[in-house]
């Protein structure tokens, strides 16, 4: 037990210690501003030149949401400006120079995330005049397209999965936004004709497409989370770890001001997804009535990309295909997407892939006929090729294949049954990959030309 005499002797030491610790205590209080319920300032970490998110002039949607939060808190809004590059969190939020990051991917490991306040998606930007050519990675002309994407972003993996890596024009990911903006530049390169497609984060793509000198459009990219290829992400705000009171304060704001926040995002054309991943604010060219009215003019048919085979299509594994080949002598059709000759108006020297393909012995290659949207010329090619190869007999057995996970083969099989009336249609989902893995041989072929076959037959 401390006696009165001992306590009295310690008082001078306590006073000296208080003088020593006073500056530290003030700094600690300043650093804990994020936890104070009543605050004079809302200190936001932001990029000074990164529209549509933020800039020094306060023209971004994150600026406007920050203003809404400051008004809600009755606090003065102050910014700590720093380019959003490597070290952004370390040099701003973690250094206690500010208390809130306005936009960051939900689940970010360097911050404590608030509840998400919007969900958006990567988009494909293209020239409106090229809607029937370059509005989809499944377009027959995608294989002669120049496709821009920022390095190490999810669309790059999608491009590789689609087999379009040779078409990729990469843009740097880690840059100083005071000097360059790669995603914005990719959009502007589409407008200038230097790219045919740009795959960029939706808020950036939609914002700058609207401000281009030529008419640009965009469509959301469809990913596949089961294969680790998500294209949509939830966005939240970020605070320092351990600041639970401040986190709760911001979460209450997000809940209470949800409608006002969504209205701001809509003003900037941010592609917004609902809980089921559907666009809640589609642009005019994606509105359902317009899509329906354009379908007959733009394409002969549209077939879904995935899902189980319909009852009128027989699914084969490798042993079943071998048995069918030994007995029924079916027509095996590879529909792997390949390059089409660049049209003259695209100019000389454009990227396109050699029209040759390794496939099953005896198979014919009808490239691109499994595209989701089939232009009229490809539809005619499909009809004529099947008629020549089967002698016009719709009961002739057909086997459609591509590569494993390639959606073209399923679409072509469904199209042959439901649109062209063929009655014995099979689908081999494992495709060339499964055949190769079973130790079976492959041969190299060129696309089938119905006109040449007609001349040889005569």
VEXZA-762193 format. One record per residue (C-alpha): residue in one letter; x, y, z. Coordinates in steps of 0.001 Angstrom, whole numbers, padded with zeros to 6 digits, always signed. Example, Ala and Ser with C-alpha at 12.3 -4.5 7.8 and 13.67 -1.06 7.14 Angstrom:
<nodes>
A+012300-004500+007800;S+013670-001060+007140;
</nodes>
This chain:
<nodes>
X+000000+000000+000000;X+001257+003468-000871;X+001587+005655+002268;X+000695+009324+002288;X+004363+010208+002703;X+005335+008054-000332;X+002461+009473-002414;X+003567+013021-001575;X+007103+012180-002632;X+005860+010915-006006;X+003862+014040-006904;X+006827+016026-008305;X+007797+013031-010441;X+004207+012715-011719;X+004172+016380-012619;X+007416+016072-014539;X+006142+012976-016317;X+002965+014834-017325;X+005068+017590-018889;X+007053+015011-020827;X+003945+013155-022053;X+001819+016214-022857;X+002938+016534-026536;X+002420+012797-027050;X-001059+012978-025527;X-002015+015820-027851;X-000795+013856-030851;X-002728+010783-029716;X-005900+012838-029388;X-005348+014308-032849;X-004782+010827-034275;X-008026+009579-032746;X-010175+012131-034527;X-011818+009329-036454;X-013288+008013-033208;X-014739+011297-031956;X-018492+011619-032196;X-018346+015413-032421;X-015750+016577-034897;X-014883+019901-036434;X-013509+018433-039654;X-014175+015527-041995;X-010729+014634-043313;X-010933+012686-046585;X-008092+010935-048434;X-008530+011519-052172;X-006830+011628-055560;X-006527+015197-056904;X-007083+014233-060559;X-009078+011050-060984;X-012496+011736-062481;X-015178+010520-062273;X-014173+009747-058669;X-012498+012899-057368;X-010442+015957-058209;X-009320+019181-056544;X-012244+021062-058055;X-014712+018751-056311;X-016197+017516-059596;X-016236+013765-058879;X-019016+011668-057407;X-016837+010800-054399;X-016467+014543-053788;X-020223+014949-053777;X-020776+012000-051439;X-018091+013378-049103;X-019941+016722-049086;X-023137+014900-048180;X-021384+013131-045286;X-019787+016368-044041;X-023187+018071-044003;X-024640+015100-042144;X-021900+015372-039515;X-022027+019177-039346;X-018301+019179-040068;X-016019+021116-042400;X-014762+018995-045299;X-010991+018886-045723;X-008950+016788-048168;X-005570+015137-048067;X-004574+014840-051721;X-002407+012003-052945;X-002263+010128-056295;X-004029+006782-055973;X-000979+004612-056614;X+001027+002098-054586;X+001418+003577-051114;X-001822+005582-051222;X-003236+004048-048014;X+000160+004029-046290;X+000772+007711-046988;X-002731+008945-046193;X-005083+006927-043985;X-002430+004809-042242;X-000329+007938-041621;X-003334+009576-039867;X-003280+012452-042317;X-006978+011805-043028;X-009746+009585-041674;X-011730+008227-044619;X-011159+006756-048080;X-014317+007329-050123;X-014094+004408-052529;X-012320+001071-052130;X-013102-002536-053015;X-015076-004318-050310;X-012778-006682-048433;X-009638-004589-048992;X-006964-005878-046625;X-005420-002484-045720;X-008561-000864-044330;X-011619-001642-042276;X-014433-001578-044835;X-017755+000082-044271;X-020866-001497-045702;X-020822-001291-049500;X-022682+001626-051046;X-022678+000510-054679;X-021961-002477-056872;X-020613-001971-060376;X-019101-003974-063202;X-016359-003879-065812;X-017655-002846-069222;X-016755-003255-072882;X-016635+000119-074671;X-016977+000247-078465;X-017903+002718-081196;X-021667+002954-081668;X-021147+002590-085424;X-019547-000827-084750;X-022305-002208-082533;X-022825-005265-084758;X-019071-005959-084928;X-017336-005217-081654;X-019975-005114-078916;X-019124-008591-077604;X-016039-010711-077045;X-018022-013490-078710;X-018450-011448-081869;X-017056-013189-084962;X-014882-010126-085532;X-013429-010136-082022;X-010486-012112-083381;X-009389-009277-085613;X-010115-006606-083006;X-007600-004562-081065;X-008720-004930-077450;X-007439-002553-074782;X-007374-003403-071064;X-005418-002268-068028;X-002779-004821-067019;X-003601-007175-064134;X-007278-006238-064039;X-010015-008922-064228;X-010828-008321-067933;X-007310-009429-068885;X-008077-012889-067493;X-011365-012897-069408;X-009530-012031-072623;X-007178-014952-072065;X-010051-017324-071316;X-011695-016305-074584;X-008472-017071-076460;X-007954-013436-077461;X-004644-012751-075727;X-002876-011999-079012;X-005370-009184-079577;X-004638-007492-076242;X-003249-003957-076145;X-002155-003559-072494;X-002228-000326-070497;X-000200+000189-067327;X-001933-000357-063994;X+000305+001498-061567;X+000727+005038-062840;X+000895+008550-061437;X-002555+009996-062128;X-001015+013458-062286;X+000554+012331-065574;X-001602+009622-067173;X-004936+007832-066824;X-004726+004437-068562;X-008397+003417-068417;X-009521+006841-069634;X-006909+006696-072391;X-008168+003282-073519;X-011675+004718-073927;X-010346+007678-075895;X-008295+005319-078067;X-011527+003555-079028;X-012996+006906-080025;X-009886+007692-082071;X-009949+004330-083870;X-006735+003071-082288;X-008721+000341-080498;X-011888-001526-081394;X-012789-002449-077805;X-011772-001197-074359;X-012452-003315-071277;X-012391-000981-068277;X-013991-000439-064867;X-017607+000589-065408;X-017655+004004-063684;X-014649+005086-065779;X-015859+003573-069046;X-019378+004995-068857;X-018216+008452-067762;X-015600+008977-070454;X-017567+007248-073219;X-020241+009904-072757;X-017609+012623-073191;X-015864+011270-076288;X-015936+013164-079587;X-017581+010244-081402;X-020544+008170-080239;X-019411+005374-077934;X-021487+002707-076226;X-020766+000122-073552;X-022086-003221-072362;X-021408-004938-069018;X-018918-007798-069095;X-020169-011182-067961;X-017744-013064-065769;X-017850-016465-064118;X-017209-016552-060367;X-017049-020337-060390;X-013940-020064-062556;X-012525-017193-060538;X-013474-014619-063188;X-015771-012103-061475;X-016399-008898-063402;X-018543-007076-060823;X-017465-005804-057410;X-018936-004071-054371;X-017447-000738-053370;X-017304+000572-049825;X-015514+003305-047871;X-012433+002599-045751;X-011398+003610-042223;X-008499+002566-040014;X-008670-000739-038204;X-009823-000456-034605;X-011915+002698-035072;X-015228+000991-034434;X-017132+004114-033410;X-016124+005922-036596;X-016930+002848-038676;X-020410+002715-037102;X-020895+006429-037815;X-020113+006026-041508;X-022256+002887-041742;X-025216+004785-040313;X-024665+007480-042940;X-024573+004902-045781;X-027825+003348-044565;X-029602+006645-043942;X-028499+008386-047149;X-028743+005387-049466;X-031180+007050-051873;X-029212+010292-052083;X-025986+008357-052702;X-027604+006322-055478;X-028952+009525-057074;X-025406+010946-057181;X-024061+007761-058763;X-026826+007806-061353;X-025963+011423-062222;X-022472+010240-063182;X-023773+007292-065210;X-022133+004706-062957;X-023336+001231-064061;X-025182+000007-060962;X-026100-003615-060286;X-028856-004911-058050;X-028522-007892-055697;X-029052-010301-058585;X-026333-008689-060688;X-028694-006922-063102;X-028207-003361-064324;X-030645-001045-062575;X-029812+001933-064780;X-029204+000543-068309;X-028304+003087-071004;X-030735+003597-073914;X-029014+001129-076263;X-029428-001655-073685;X-033073-000913-072942;X-035227-003946-073675;X-037567-002399-076297;X-034659-001112-078374;X-032803-004426-078189;X-035864-006269-079412;X-036465-003872-082261;X-032859-004146-083436;X-032529-007931-083264;X-033969-008800-086707;X-031834-006199-088465;X-028587-006951-086637;X-028664-010719-086460;X-030375-013763-087818;X-030504-015457-084420;X-029523-015183-080779;X-028748-018247-078648;X-027906-018332-074936;X-024288-018828-073943;X-024567-021494-071281;X-026808-023843-069364;X-027685-027520-069750;X-028242-028955-073197;X-031883-029030-074292;X-033658-032382-074463;X-033342-032490-078239;X-029498-032391-078117;X-027556-035502-077024;X-024509-034866-074836;X-021476-037075-075472;X-018386-037862-073432;X-015244-039156-075162;X-016079-042912-075076;X-019594-042198-076370;X-018187-040107-079214;X-015765-042886-080145;X-018650-045381-080303;X-020723-042991-082413;X-017833-042451-084835;X-017389-046202-085232;X-021063-046806-085948;X-023120-043921-087304;X-020459-042012-089292;X-021653-038610-088063;X-020598-035260-089432;X-018233-033764-086837;X-018291-029967-086832;X-015745-027825-084986;X-017119-024317-084384;X-014108-022801-082644;X-014095-019027-083304;X-011535-017997-085890;X-010509-014921-087777;X-012585-013596-090608;X-010901-011698-093406;X-010820-008048-092311;X-013320-006102-094400;X-011725-003609-096809;X-012979-000596-094873;X-010948-001661-091826;X-007726-000874-093687;X-004609-002958-094427;X-002261-004355-091831;X-004927-005085-089235;X-004458-007893-086727;X-006008-011203-087696;X-005153-014817-086901;X-004097-017468-089437;X-007196-019459-090476;X-005947-022879-089345;X-007095-025111-086506;X-006037-028401-084836;X-009117-030593-084458;X-010413-034162-084660;X-009582-036237-087772;X-012434-035992-090256;X-013968-032923-088621;X-014858-029820-090603;X-014287-026368-089200;X-017154-023886-089400;X-015678-020987-087406;X-017883-018547-085511;X-021265-020170-086237;X-021754-020612-082482;X-021594-016888-081762;X-024307-015569-079473;X-025444-013038-082061;X-025129-014458-085559;X-024902-011838-088323;X-026834-012556-091504;X-023766-013478-093551;X-022607-016042-090971;X-026118-017446-090678;X-026202-017985-094456;X-022762-019590-094305;X-023930-021996-091576;X-027075-022981-093491;X-025255-023519-096769;X-022342-025433-095225;X-024633-027883-093438;X-026709-028373-096580;X-023597-029176-098652;X-022022-031431-096018;X-025184-033434-095288;X-026494-033510-098831;X-029569-031714-097550;X-030520-034624-095271;X-031707-033239-091948;X-031656-036694-090348;X-027867-036948-090858;X-026184-037184-087402;X-024221-034094-086399;X-021646-033640-083612;X-020716-030117-082510;X-017556-029379-080576;X-015124-026591-079765;X-012696-026419-076817;X-013628-027276-073251;X-015690-024436-071699;X-016091-022806-075120;X-019756-021703-075360;X-019815-021791-079178;X-020430-025548-079496;X-023538-025576-077323;X-024997-022606-079153;X-024333-024144-082576;X-025965-027444-081556;X-029070-025655-080246;X-029222-023533-083382;X-028976-026571-085678;X-031944-028204-083942;X-034256-025337-083214;X-033639-023060-086171;X-032439-025322-088972;X-034491-028434-088201;X-031735-031070-087892;X-033029-034032-085910;X-029964-036035-084767;X-027737-033455-083101;X-025016-034235-080564;X-022835-032025-078393;X-019319-032937-077211;X-018592-030411-074394;X-015021-031633-073755;X-014102-030692-077306;X-010564-030768-078638;X-009169-030571-075089;X-010925-033748-073990;X-009981-035562-077197;X-006317-034615-076779;X-006275-035620-073096;X-007669-039036-074047;X-004542-039562-076176;X-006431-039234-079453;X-004783-037705-082556;X-005468-034271-083985;X-005086-032883-087478;X-004829-029344-088779;X-007644-028021-090955;X-008774-024815-092589;X-012285-023367-092530;X-014786-025148-094727;X-015753-023214-097863;X-019143-024253-099293;X-018414-022547-102611;X-015232-024566-103121;X-017028-027773-102177;X-019747-027028-104736;X-017157-026490-107486;X-015270-029692-106588;X-018500-031698-106567;X-019425-030433-110039;
</nodes>
